[in-house]
Amino acid sequence: MNGSELLQQNTGHLKSSMGACFPGERAVFRGHDLHAELKDLDWVELYVFGITGRRFTPEQLCLLHAMWTYTSYPDARIWNNRVAALAGSARSTPTLALSASLAVTDAVIYGGHPLIRAIDFFIQVRKQMEQGEQLEKVVQVEVQKRRIYGYGRPITSADERLTWLLALARELDLDRGPHLGLSFEVECILLTDNKALQMNYAGLVAALAADLGFSPKEFQLFTFPIVLAGMPPCFIESAERPEGTLFPLSCDHILYEGPPKRQW
Amino acid sequence: MGNEKQMEQIRTRIWLEEPEPDNPFATKAAYCHGYDVYGGMLGKARWVEMLFLLFRGEAPTSTQSELLETLAVALANPGPRDSSVHAAMCGGVGGSTAASCLIAALAVGAGQLSGGREVFLAMEAWNCCGTNLEAWQRRLAEPADDIASTWPTPEHPPGFDPHGVSATTPVKQTLARLAGISAGARLSWLKANRSFLEVAAGRPLSMSGVAATALADLGFTPEQGEMLHLLLRLPGAAAHALEQWQYGHKKFPFFTIELDNDPAKGAV
């Protein structure tokens, strides 16, 4: 079948197993009547069911909730939060503010990239170990090829969130999964060469999520709103201040390092 | 008020602003890579010259300006069948905010199918292969890099149309026109070797492939090319979004959906 035939087959309609609305009647969500069968799910439970098609235990859901809660910091200096705050200061809409802030969270040195790289790394390493590879060797090979995400932090190497999330995982009896154990072993190996490479929140969340059965793609979708709760306060406060007064920059705040003045 | 902390500054090689004498937050003069924007460029510089200057740091030659302007016209409206414009129209038809329509177009038009990421990857291929046909053939035969990232694994060679049968007339027209302008080597080489590359890719050249080539000929990095491709395709998305609001949602396709697990039909 050539490309145009494939497109022709799909024009005008969608075959789906994910869901549909029947206006005035009902809505179907992954094969279930949303209102009749799923109405009592809490929002995170519905969200992860939408992503994975799987149901999670109350303990697992508690841990998933906490992954979002413990990293929602309403600090308008943080780059993604600052977008929401600037939008408030510039009198944009809350939806645009939060959408842009979340989009910006898909970053390389924090947020989206480290999270997906970390979970993929743990899953791949575990597979290699099941095939008889030595962890130390696997880590050394990986370090030579690319950076291992989930360790180290841009501003400080210590991560205040880990103690709290680990304590909860322990309380929920969800701290004995193989990926979590692996993540600590990797940390030990990395620390021998670089003391700054302590595990960070992305590493811990990724390991715990891998132990809950999340694939990298599922995890990417799950972590999309992971810092969302910290953003509305940043927007609100800026929106309530006099317009334009969030981190105003005078001309002196710009350090020009380009070519000298010249004629066009 | 004491100013105990040292002032934190934004560093830039692009932009210098001098303040009005009565207000340090008001601009008296702004210089882009050294050129006085309001006192020297305005009325003389073309839009594409400003674009080129911003990204490359130097004023373009007349040939570079003509090439970028011609590319900008080619990319300005991918048309309402294009996914990014379709997304913008989904915003427009429901009365969504103007910015959300453009955000929709950017999000969809950022991808690896006809989007900014495809241009980025195609420009990386140019950096790697240059005008060496054997290098292209080797690269096009290699599987895509499948290291996990925020982007999905590419499903087709960047710069080629996975659903195409043959290179479309606009693709060939655009390539011919741009190759006729460019002082760079890539567009002319692509025009001469298109059929060989299409055989190696197993697919026809796409407009994003032509755009990537032009942007590489203009000396842009893949990162700059990705940004410019995103920018240059927005005008059509904006216009179509506004148009659909005027038409109204009853004239906009809603399509049909067929559930294969409808609980009302006994499916689990």
Contacts between the chains, C-beta under 8 A, distances in Angstrom:
chain1	res1	chain2	res2	distance
A	2	B	165	5.7
A	3	B	161	7.2
A	3	B	162	6.2
A	3	B	163	3.2
A	3	B	164	5.6
A	3	B	165	6.3
A	3	B	203	7.7
A	4	B	163	6.5
A	4	B	164	7.9
A	4	B	165	5.6
A	6	B	163	6.5
A	7	B	163	5.4
A	12	B	253	7.8
A	12	B	255	5.8
A	12	B	256	6.7
A	13	B	255	6.0
A	13	B	256	4.3
A	13	B	257	6.8
A	13	B	258	6.2
A	14	B	255	6.4
A	14	B	256	7.4
A	14	B	257	4.8
A	14	B	258	7.1
A	15	B	257	7.9
A	15	B	258	4.9
A	15	B	260	6.3
A	16	B	257	5.7
A	16	B	258	7.1
A	16	B	259	5.9
A	16	B	260	7.3
A	17	B	259	7.0
A	17	B	260	5.1
A	17	B	261	5.0
A	19	B	259	7.3
A	20	B	257	4.6
A	20	B	259	5.4
A	20	B	262	7.8
A	26	B	264	7.3
A	28	B	259	6.0
A	28	B	261	7.8
A	28	B	262	6.0
A	28	B	263	6.4
A	28	B	264	7.8
A	30	B	261	7.7
A	31	B	261	3.7
A	31	B	262	7.8
A	31	B	263	6.2
A	31	B	267	6.2
A	31	B	268	6.3
A	32	B	263	6.1
A	33	B	263	5.3
A	33	B	264	7.6
A	37	B	263	7.5
A	92	B	99	7.5
A	93	B	97	6.1
A	95	B	97	7.5
A	95	B	100	7.2
A	96	B	97	6.3
A	96	B	99	5.3
A	96	B	100	6.5
A	96	B	103	7.5
A	99	B	100	7.4
A	99	B	103	6.6
A	100	B	103	7.4
A	103	B	103	7.8
A	103	B	107	7.5
A	106	B	150	5.4
A	112	B	150	4.7
A	113	B	149	6.6
A	113	B	150	5.4
A	116	B	148	5.3
A	116	B	149	6.6
A	116	B	150	6.1
A	117	B	148	6.0
A	117	B	149	7.1
A	119	B	148	7.9
A	120	B	147	7.9
A	120	B	148	3.4
A	146	B	147	7.5
A	216	B	148	5.1
A	220	B	150	7.1
A	248	B	25	6.2
A	249	B	10	6.8
A	249	B	25	7.7
A	250	B	19	6.9
A	250	B	24	4.0
A	250	B	25	5.1
A	251	B	17	4.7
A	251	B	18	6.3
A	251	B	19	4.1
A	251	B	24	5.7
A	251	B	25	7.5
A	251	B	27	6.9
A	252	B	7	6.7
A	252	B	9	7.7
A	252	B	19	7.7
A	252	B	24	6.2
A	253	B	7	6.5
A	253	B	8	7.4
A	253	B	9	5.4
A	253	B	10	6.2
A	254	B	9	6.6
A	254	B	10	5.5
A	254	B	12	6.2
A	254	B	15	6.9
A	254	B	16	7.3
A	254	B	17	6.0
A	255	B	9	4.1
A	255	B	10	6.8
A	255	B	11	4.8
A	255	B	12	7.2
A	256	B	12	6.2
A	256	B	13	7.6
A	256	B	15	7.0
A	256	B	16	4.0
A	256	B	31	7.9
A	257	B	11	5.8
A	257	B	12	6.8
A	257	B	13	5.0
A	258	B	12	7.0
A	258	B	13	3.9
A	258	B	14	6.2
A	258	B	15	7.6
A	258	B	16	6.7
A	258	B	33	5.5
A	258	B	34	6.3
A	258	B	57	7.4
A	259	B	13	7.9
A	259	B	33	5.8
A	259	B	34	4.2
A	259	B	57	7.5
A	260	B	34	5.8
A	261	B	16	8.0
A	261	B	31	6.0
A	261	B	34	5.3
A	261	B	35	8.0
A	261	B	36	7.0
A	262	B	34	4.4
A	262	B	35	6.2
A	263	B	35	7.7
A	263	B	40	6.5
A	264	B	35	4.7
A	264	B	36	7.1
A	264	B	40	4.5
A	264	B	41	4.8
A	264	B	44	5.8
A	264	B	45	6.3
A	264	B	59	7.2
